[in-house]
Amino acid sequence: MTSSQPEWQRADPPLTTPWTDLVSRSNVLPEYPRPQLRRPRWLNLNGVWDYAGWPSSPEEPRPVGYGERILVPFAPESALSGINRRDEVLWYRRLFEIPDDWRGERVLLHFGAVDQTAKVWVNNQLVVTHEGGYTAFAADVTDALRASGPQELTVRAEDRTDIAPFPLGKQRNAPGGICYTPTSGIWQTVWLEPVPSGRIEDLQITPDLAGFTVFPQAKGGDQVELSVSPPSGDEIVSVRGAAGTRLRADVPVPHWWTPDDPYLYDLTVRLLDHHGDVLDEVTSYGGLRTVELVPDSAGRPRVALNGRITFLHGPLDQGYWPDGGYTAPTDDALRFDLEKTKELGFNCVRKHVKVEPARWYHWTDRLGLVVWQDMPSLVVSFDGPPGPAPDPVPEGKERFEAELREMVRLLRNVPSIVAWVPFNEGWGEFDTARIAEVVKELDPTRLVVANSGVNCCFSRTDTGAGDVYDDHTYVGPGEPRVQDHRALIDGEYGGLGLVLDDDGWPGPPNAYEMTADADHLTRRYAELSNRLESLVGEWGLSGAIYTQTTDVENEVNGLLTYDRRVTKLDADVATARNRAVITCGSFPAVEAAQEPQNPS
């Protein structure tokens, strides 16, 4: 970086949030980015980088031509990045230095997410390439490092958004309606960490109601050790086994994780040599919980958490920000939407066609919000003829399935996730039953919603796949009456709109039903909620997702405005109604010999 280059300066977003002005070149998402596999030493590379965006460019790093500065990890389309435009080919460059106390150790370079493809060089040596905009990746860069002094990091990202056959969710080059401004390039934290040659590379944590089964995937070492502790407490159980084996830790007097009591245990995993000396140590956490389908008194399948039928009620959460795009301006902002969801009496959230940074799931775990996790969809045109969308191209199918597998692998340790949703409303849908089975094989401990909105829009004929029949009806709520092995969910309903001029996005607002003011919105919300409560008993619904947490760009059907400054309806009324619906649909499972009791 040279002094002749311009300084970074934030652009003006159409809307600010309460956190916009807290973002500066010295305060860019400083929190540790991976709470479930944590080491004490790391180096955050977020901040100001050199930047250049071209319609096209050569494949190799360029020593010159970086005429702008960008604030990583905000995408160039966002105001917080300082660029405030879309580029299809994006070049990033920055210098960094390795701390003196890292000498002699291996150095890993981590990217939370880069959309859509990335090539990474350290000191002009290619260290990693990656496809897919929603999954983390890393590289051991030790052998590319200079012996001392500044190290040069260069990233080339390419993102055609809806032109290329990649999973992209609701991103569009021409945003409007229910689709939004795209996110290109680096949009999650970039960081370094020192690790020993013999190290723990990954953890697979599987909980039940009695303890944890943990599979530490390690490089080198002879033994692995697992210790379990209550939050900030002393160790209560420790087990050891040969490297490459699964460890089982039964917890004395187990304390279960529930939305009302999101209790999490601290986990420590150590890699040992043949003398018993520690080669590597990582910390993590886990919650004891199960999810399954059980019959109610009428024999209808219902969702059960920890053996108890539990109605799951929450908002559709899109994860967009008017100042940061896909990236929340601060960790407090990331947490805020989830805290408001809890305050409004919900116990669940559906993460809609987006994968969030690991810290978002850290907060759902700690706040107690059950998560239905969507896979970002391939592109579908909403201007086409009615009926099922055509099959995606083969390259798109391959990329979708590869990233779906990686998403499940990356998020499998999140206690709050109870269901995977590979398809939404037929968008980019293919091989529905097979894909549902793939997900179930990857993770048999959770539910699979083969196609959320199976009754809607571009969906194919219902295959009966998965564990849940998911109805989308606006404004609804829907009345699904399928009677088979699947639980019934209203996966989307609501969409009540209210325009507040001081908190709106430029452009024509849209919603499924407009209301005149906060009183009208509150009254209609209560009417829909009362109808939903009656359907829980009539048809045995197991859950319902209201559209949506916040306004998003031109969509004005949020419970909150897009800038998060206003709750648009009477919060007390909404909270009381949401809790009433959950209470109506939550009760002991009748076929259990005895309702499971939490010993704690």
C-alpha positions in Angstrom: 0.0 0.0 0.0 1.4 3.4 -0.9 0.6 6.9 0.4 -0.3 8.0 -3.1 -3.4 5.9 -3.1 -6.7 7.4 -2.0 -7.9 6.8 1.6 -10.9 4.6 2.2 -14.1 6.6 2.7 -17.6 5.2 3.5 -20.2 5.8 0.9 -23.7 7.1 1.9 -26.3 4.3 2.0 -29.9 4.9 1.1 -30.6 4.0 4.7 -28.4 4.0 7.8 -28.8 1.7 10.7 -27.9 2.4 14.4 -24.6 0.7 13.8 -23.5 2.4 10.5 -21.4 5.1 12.2 -19.7 2.5 14.5 -17.9 1.0 11.5 -14.4 2.5 10.9 -11.2 1.4 9.4 -10.0 0.3 12.9 -13.2 -1.4 14.0 -14.3 -4.0 11.4 -15.9 -7.1 12.9 -13.1 -7.7 15.4 -14.8 -10.8 17.1 -13.3 -14.3 16.8 -15.1 -15.6 13.7 -15.3 -19.4 14.4 -16.7 -20.0 17.9 -17.0 -23.7 17.6 -13.3 -24.5 16.9 -11.4 -21.8 18.8 -7.7 -21.2 19.5 -6.4 -18.3 21.6 -4.1 -16.8 19.0 -5.2 -15.3 15.7 -4.8 -12.3 13.4 -7.8 -10.4 12.0 -7.2 -9.2 8.4 -10.4 -7.2 8.1 -9.9 -3.6 7.3 -8.8 -1.4 4.4 -7.4 -3.3 1.4 -6.3 -2.1 -2.0 -9.0 -2.8 -4.6 -9.6 -2.8 -8.3 -12.7 -3.9 -10.2 -12.8 -4.7 -13.9 -15.3 -6.1 -16.3 -12.6 -8.7 -17.1 -9.0 -9.1 -16.3 -6.0 -11.6 -16.5 -5.9 -14.5 -14.2 -2.5 -13.7 -12.5 -1.9 -11.1 -9.8 -1.3 -7.5 -11.0 1.4 -5.5 -9.3 -0.2 -2.2 -10.2 -3.7 -0.9 -10.9 -5.3 -0.9 -7.5 -6.7 2.6 -7.6 -9.3 2.3 -4.9 -9.6 1.2 -1.2 -12.2 -1.2 0.1 -13.2 -2.0 3.6 -13.1 -5.8 3.9 -15.3 -7.8 4.5 -18.0 -5.6 3.0 -18.9 -6.3 -0.6 -18.3 -3.6 -3.1 -22.1 -3.2 -3.8 -22.5 -1.9 -0.2 -22.0 1.6 1.1 -19.8 0.4 4.0 -17.2 -1.0 1.5 -16.6 2.5 0.2 -17.0 1.3 -3.4 -20.8 1.3 -3.7 -21.0 -0.4 -7.1 -21.0 -3.9 -8.7 -17.9 -5.4 -10.4 -17.8 -8.8 -12.0 -14.1 -9.3 -11.5 -12.7 -8.1 -8.2 -9.0 -7.8 -7.2 -8.0 -7.3 -3.6 -4.5 -6.8 -2.2 -3.0 -6.1 1.3 0.2 -6.5 3.2 0.5 -8.2 6.6 3.2 -9.3 8.9 3.5 -12.5 10.9 3.8 -12.0 14.7 7.2 -13.0 16.0 5.8 -15.6 18.4 4.3 -17.5 15.4 7.7 -18.5 14.1 8.2 -22.2 13.7 4.5 -22.9 13.4 2.2 -23.5 10.5 0.1 -20.6 9.4 -3.5 -21.0 8.1 -5.3 -18.4 6.1 -9.1 -18.4 6.5 -11.9 -16.9 4.5 -15.5 -16.9 5.9 -17.0 -16.6 2.4 -16.2 -15.2 -1.0 -18.9 -15.0 -3.7 -18.8 -16.7 -6.2 -15.2 -17.9 -7.0 -11.9 -17.1 -5.5 -8.2 -17.5 -6.3 -5.7 -16.5 -3.5 -2.0 -15.8 -3.7 0.5 -15.2 -1.0 3.7 -13.5 -2.2 2.6 -14.3 -5.8 2.3 -18.0 -5.0 -1.2 -19.5 -5.6 -2.3 -21.1 -2.3 -6.0 -21.9 -2.8 -8.9 -21.7 -5.2 -12.6 -22.0 -4.2 -16.0 -22.2 -5.7 -19.3 -21.2 -3.9 -20.2 -18.0 -2.2 -21.6 -19.3 1.1 -19.0 -21.6 2.6 -15.7 -21.1 4.4 -12.3 -22.2 3.2 -8.7 -22.1 4.3 -5.2 -22.7 3.1 -1.9 -23.5 4.8 0.3 -20.7 3.6 3.4 -21.4 5.5 5.6 -22.4 2.6 4.6 -19.2 0.7 5.7 -16.9 3.4 8.9 -14.8 3.3 11.4 -15.3 6.2 10.6 -11.8 7.5 9.0 -8.5 6.7 5.7 -7.7 4.9 3.8 -10.5 3.2 1.6 -9.8 0.2 -1.9 -11.3 0.0 -3.8 -11.0 -3.3 -7.4 -12.3 -4.0 -9.1 -12.5 -7.4 -12.9 -13.0 -7.0 -15.3 -13.4 -9.9 -19.1 -13.0 -9.5 -21.5 -12.9 -12.4 -24.5 -13.2 -9.9 -27.5 -14.5 -11.8 -25.6 -14.9 -15.1 -23.6 -17.9 -13.8 -25.0 -21.2 -12.6 -24.1 -20.9 -8.9 -26.3 -20.9 -5.7 -27.2 -17.3 -5.1 -30.5 -17.1 -3.1 -32.2 -13.8 -3.8 -29.3 -11.9 -5.3 -30.0 -10.4 -8.7 -28.1 -8.1 -11.1 -31.3 -6.2 -11.6 -32.9 -6.2 -8.1 -36.6 -5.6 -7.6 -39.7 -7.2 -6.1 -38.7 -10.1 -3.9 -35.0 -10.1 -5.2 -32.3 -7.8 -3.9 -28.9 -6.1 -4.5 -26.2 -8.7 -5.0 -23.1 -9.3 -2.8 -19.9 -9.9 -4.7 -16.4 -11.0 -3.5 -15.3 -11.1 0.1 -18.2 -10.7 2.5 -17.1 -12.5 5.7 -14.0 -12.1 7.9 -10.5 -12.9 6.6 -8.1 -14.1 9.3 -4.9 -16.0 10.1 -4.0 -18.4 12.9 -0.9 -20.3 13.9 -1.2 -24.1 14.3 1.2 -26.9 15.1 2.1 -29.5 12.5 0.1 -32.1 14.4 -3.3 -30.5 14.9 -7.0 -30.9 15.2 -8.5 -30.0 11.8 -12.2 -30.4 12.4 -14.8 -31.6 15.0 -18.0 -33.5 14.4 -20.2 -33.0 17.5 -23.4 -35.1 17.8 -25.5 -34.5 20.9 -28.3 -36.5 22.5 -30.1 -36.2 25.8 -27.4 -38.0 27.7 -24.2 -36.6 26.4 -22.0 -35.9 23.3 -20.3 -38.1 20.7 -17.4 -36.1 19.2 -15.2 -37.1 16.3 -12.0 -35.0 16.2 -10.4 -35.1 12.8 -6.7 -34.7 13.4 -3.5 -34.5 11.5 -0.8 -36.5 13.4 -0.9 -37.4 17.1 -1.6 -40.6 18.9 -4.6 -39.9 21.2 -7.5 -37.4 21.5 -9.1 -36.2 24.7 -12.5 -34.7 25.2 -13.4 -32.7 28.3 -16.9 -31.4 29.1 -17.6 -28.5 31.5 -20.7 -26.4 32.5 -20.5 -22.8 31.4 -17.3 -21.3 32.9 -17.2 -24.2 35.4 -15.0 -27.1 36.3 -14.6 -30.2 34.2 -17.4 -32.8 34.9 -16.3 -35.5 32.5 -13.2 -36.4 30.5 -12.6 -39.3 28.0 -9.7 -40.4 25.9 -9.3 -42.5 22.8 -7.0 -43.3 19.9 -6.6 -40.6 17.3 -9.1 -41.1 14.5 -11.8 -42.5 16.7 -15.1 -41.1 18.1 -15.2 -40.1 21.7 -18.3 -40.6 23.9 -18.9 -38.4 26.9 -22.0 -39.1 29.0 -22.8 -36.1 31.1 -23.8 -36.6 34.7 -27.2 -35.0 35.5 -27.6 -33.7 31.9 -29.0 -30.2 31.4 -30.9 -30.0 28.0 -30.9 -27.2 25.5 -34.3 -25.7 24.8 -35.4 -22.3 23.4 -36.6 -21.4 26.9 -33.4 -22.6 28.5 -30.5 -22.5 25.9 -28.0 -24.3 28.1 -24.6 -24.9 26.5 -21.7 -27.0 27.7 -18.1 -26.0 27.1 -16.1 -28.6 25.2 -12.3 -28.9 25.1 -10.5 -31.3 22.7 -6.8 -32.0 22.9 -4.5 -33.9 20.5 -1.8 -35.9 22.4 1.4 -37.5 21.4 2.5 -41.0 22.6 3.9 -39.5 25.8 0.5 -37.9 26.6 1.9 -34.4 25.9 -0.5 -31.9 24.3 0.2 -31.2 20.7 -2.9 -29.0 20.0 -6.0 -27.8 21.9 -9.2 -26.3 20.7 -12.3 -25.2 22.6 -15.9 -25.5 21.4 -19.4 -25.9 22.9 -22.5 -28.0 22.5 -26.1 -28.3 23.6 -27.9 -31.5 24.6 -31.0 -31.8 22.4 -32.8 -34.1 20.0 -35.4 -33.5 17.3 -37.7 -36.1 15.8 -41.3 -36.7 14.6 -43.7 -38.3 17.1 -47.5 -38.9 16.8 -50.0 -36.8 18.7 -53.2 -38.3 20.2 -54.8 -38.4 16.8 -51.8 -40.2 15.3 -50.6 -37.1 13.4 -46.8 -36.6 13.1 -45.6 -33.7 15.1 -42.1 -32.1 15.6 -40.7 -33.0 19.0 -37.7 -31.4 20.8 -36.2 -33.5 23.5 -39.2 -35.9 23.2 -41.7 -33.1 23.8 -44.0 -31.9 21.0 -43.0 -28.3 20.4 -44.6 -25.8 18.1 -42.0 -23.9 16.2 -43.0 -20.3 15.5 -40.7 -17.7 14.0 -40.1 -15.2 11.2 -38.5 -15.5 7.8 -35.1 -14.0 8.2 -33.4 -12.8 5.0 -30.2 -11.4 6.5 -29.8 -8.2 4.4 -28.6 -4.8 5.6 -29.1 -1.4 3.9 -25.5 -0.4 4.8 -23.6 -3.7 4.6 -25.6 -5.9 2.1 -25.1 -9.5 3.2 -22.8 -8.4 6.0 -24.1 -6.9 9.2 -22.2 -3.8 10.2 -21.2 -5.1 13.7 -21.7 -8.2 15.8 -24.2 -6.3 17.9 -26.2 -5.6 14.8 -26.0 -9.3 13.9 -27.3 -10.2 17.3 -30.0 -7.5 17.3 -32.4 -9.1 14.9 -32.3 -12.4 16.9 -32.8 -10.6 20.2 -35.9 -8.8 18.7 -37.2 -12.1 17.5 -37.0 -13.5 21.0 -38.5 -10.4 22.5 -41.5 -10.8 20.2 -42.2 -14.2 21.7 -40.9 -16.4 18.9 -38.9 -19.6 19.5 -37.7 -20.2 15.9 -36.2 -18.5 12.9 -36.1 -19.7 9.3 -32.8 -18.6 7.6 -34.0 -17.9 4.1 -31.8 -19.0 1.1 -28.7 -17.6 2.7 -25.9 -19.0 4.9 -24.8 -16.7 7.7 -21.4 -16.2 9.3 -20.6 -18.6 12.1 -21.3 -16.0 14.7 -24.9 -15.7 13.7 -25.4 -19.3 14.7 -23.4 -18.7 17.8 -26.1 -16.2 18.8 -29.1 -18.5 17.9 -27.5 -21.1 20.1 -27.0 -18.8 23.0 -30.2 -16.9 22.8 -32.4 -20.0 22.2 -33.8 -19.8 18.7 -34.5 -23.0 16.8 -33.2 -22.6 13.2 -34.6 -24.0 9.9 -31.7 -23.6 7.6 -32.3 -23.1 3.9 -29.8 -23.9 1.1 -29.3 -20.9 -1.2 -31.1 -21.6 -4.4 -30.0 -21.6 -7.9 -31.4 -18.8 -10.1 -35.0 -19.0 -11.3 -36.8 -16.5 -13.5 -40.0 -15.1 -12.0 -41.0 -13.8 -15.5 -41.4 -17.3 -17.0 -44.6 -19.2 -17.7 -46.6 -20.7 -14.8 -45.7 -24.2 -13.7 -42.5 -25.9 -12.7 -39.2 -24.3 -13.7 -36.9 -26.1 -16.1 -34.1 -28.3 -14.8 -30.9 -26.3 -14.0 -28.0 -26.9 -16.3 -25.7 -29.8 -15.3 -22.9 -27.4 -14.1 -25.4 -25.7 -11.8 -26.6 -29.0 -10.4 -23.0 -30.0 -9.6 -22.2 -26.8 -7.9 -25.5 -26.8 -5.9 -25.0 -30.3 -4.6 -21.3 -29.7 -3.7 -22.1 -26.5 -1.8 -25.1 -28.1 -0.1 -22.9 -30.9 1.2 -20.3 -28.3 2.4 -23.0 -26.3 4.1 -24.2 -29.3 6.1 -20.7 -30.2 7.0 -19.8 -26.6 8.2 -23.0 -26.2 10.2 -23.6 -29.7 11.6 -22.3 -28.7 15.1 -24.9 -25.9 15.6 -27.3 -27.1 18.3 -30.0 -24.7 17.3 -30.3 -26.0 13.7 -33.1 -28.7 13.7 -34.0 -28.8 10.0 -32.3 -28.6 6.5 -34.2 -27.1 3.6 -32.5 -27.9 0.3 -35.2 -26.3 -2.0 -37.6 -23.4 -1.7 -40.7 -23.1 -3.9 -39.1 -25.1 -6.7 -36.4 -22.5 -7.3 -33.6 -24.4 -9.1 -35.2 -27.7 -8.0 -34.0 -31.0 -9.3 -33.9 -34.6 -8.2 -36.0 -33.7 -5.1 -36.3 -37.0 -3.5 -32.6 -37.9 -4.1 -31.4 -34.6 -2.8 -33.5 -35.0 0.3 -32.0 -38.4 0.9 -28.5 -37.1 0.4 -29.1 -34.5 3.1 -30.6 -37.2 5.4 -27.6 -39.4 4.9 -25.2 -36.5 5.6 -27.1 -35.7 8.8 -29.6 -38.3 10.1 -30.0 -36.4 13.4 -32.1 -33.6 11.9 -35.3 -33.1 9.9 -35.3 -32.5 6.2 -37.8 -30.2 4.5 -37.4 -31.4 0.9 -39.1 -28.4 -0.6 -40.4 -25.5 1.4 -43.5 -24.3 -0.3 -44.2 -27.6 -2.1 -47.6 -26.3 -2.9 -46.3 -23.1 -4.4 -45.1 -21.4 -7.6 -42.4 -23.3 -9.5 -42.6 -26.5 -7.3 -42.6 -29.9 -8.9 -45.2 -32.6 -8.1 -45.0 -33.4 -4.4 -42.7 -36.4 -4.1 -43.5 -37.2 -0.5 -39.8 -36.8 0.3 -38.4 -35.6 3.6 -39.9 -35.3 7.0 -42.1 -32.2 6.6 -44.9 -31.0 4.2 -44.3 -27.3 4.1 -47.1 -25.0 2.8 -46.7 -21.4 1.6 -49.9 -19.4 1.5 -50.2 -15.6 1.5 -51.6 -14.0 3.4 -52.8 -17.2 4.9 -52.2 -18.9 7.1 -52.2 -22.0 5.0 -54.3 -25.1 5.7 -52.2 -28.1 4.7 -54.1 -31.4 4.9 -51.7 -33.9 3.6 -51.9 -37.1 5.7 -48.7 -39.2 5.5 -45.5 -39.7 7.4 -44.6 -36.0 7.4 -45.3 -33.2 9.9 -47.2 -30.2 8.6 -45.7 -26.7 8.6 -46.8 -23.3 7.3 -43.4 -22.5 6.1 -44.4 -19.0 4.9 -47.5 -16.9 5.6 -48.3 -13.3 6.4 -46.5 -10.7 4.4 -48.5 -7.8 5.9 -47.0 -4.5 4.7 -46.7 -1.0 6.1 -44.9 1.9 4.5 -43.0 4.3 6.8 -41.6 7.1 4.6 -38.7 8.0 6.8 -37.4 4.4 7.0 -38.0 3.3 3.4 -35.8 2.1 0.5 -35.9 4.0 -2.8 -38.4 2.5 -5.2 -42.0 1.2 -5.2 -42.9 -0.7 -2.0 -44.5 -4.1 -2.2 -46.1 -6.6 0.2 -48.7 -9.3 0.0 -51.3 -7.1 1.8 -50.8 -3.4 2.6 -52.0 -1.9 5.8 -52.7 1.8 6.5 -51.0 2.3 9.9 -49.5 0.5 12.9 -53.0 -0.1 14.5 -54.3 -1.7 11.3 -51.1 -3.8 11.0 -51.4 -5.0 14.6 -55.1 -5.9 14.2 -54.4 -7.9 11.0 -51.5 -9.6 12.6 -53.6 -10.7 15.6 -56.4 -11.9 13.2 -53.9 -14.1 11.3 -52.4 -15.3 14.6 -55.8 -16.3 16.0 -56.6 -18.2 12.8 -53.2 -19.9 13.0 -53.9 -21.0 16.6 -57.1 -22.6 15.5 -55.3 -24.5 12.7 -52.8 -25.9 15.2 -55.5 -28.0 16.7 -57.6 -28.6 13.6 -54.9 -29.9 11.3 -52.0 -30.6 13.7 -49.6 -28.0 12.5 -46.1 -28.3 13.9 -44.8 -24.8 13.0 -45.3 -21.6 11.2 -43.0 -19.0 9.7 -44.3 -15.4 9.4 -42.9 -13.2 6.6 -40.8 -11.5 7.8 -38.3 -10.2 10.4 -37.5 -6.8 8.7 -38.3 -5.0 5.5 -35.8 -5.8 2.8 -35.2 -3.1 0.1 -38.6 -2.7 -1.6 -40.3 -5.3 0.5 -42.2 -3.6 3.3 -43.7 -6.6 5.1 -41.2 -6.7 8.0 -42.0 -6.6 11.6 -39.2 -4.1 11.8 -38.2 -1.5 9.3 -35.2 -2.2 7.1 -33.0 0.2 9.1 -34.0 -1.7 12.3 -35.1 1.6 14.0 -38.9 1.0 14.2 -41.0 -2.0 15.3 -43.9 -1.5 13.0 -46.7 -3.1 15.0 -47.7 -3.2 18.7 -44.9 -5.4 20.2 -47.0 -6.4 23.3 -49.9 -7.7 21.2 -47.6 -9.6 18.8 -45.7 -11.1 21.7 -48.8 -12.3 23.4 -50.2 -13.8 20.3 -46.9 -15.6 19.3 -46.6 -17.1 22.8 -50.3 -18.2 22.7 -49.7 -20.1 19.5 -46.6 -21.8 20.7 -48.4 -22.8 24.0 -51.3 -24.2 22.0 -49.1 -26.5 19.9 -46.6 -27.7 22.6 -47.4 -30.6 24.9 -46.1 -34.0 26.0 -45.8 -36.8 23.4 -48.6 -39.2 24.1 -46.8 -42.4 23.0 -43.9 -42.0 25.3 -44.1 -44.3 28.3 -43.2 -41.3 30.3 -42.5 -37.7 29.2 -38.7 -37.2 29.3 -37.8 -35.1 32.3 -34.8 -32.7 32.3 -32.8 -33.9 35.3 -31.5 -30.4 35.9 
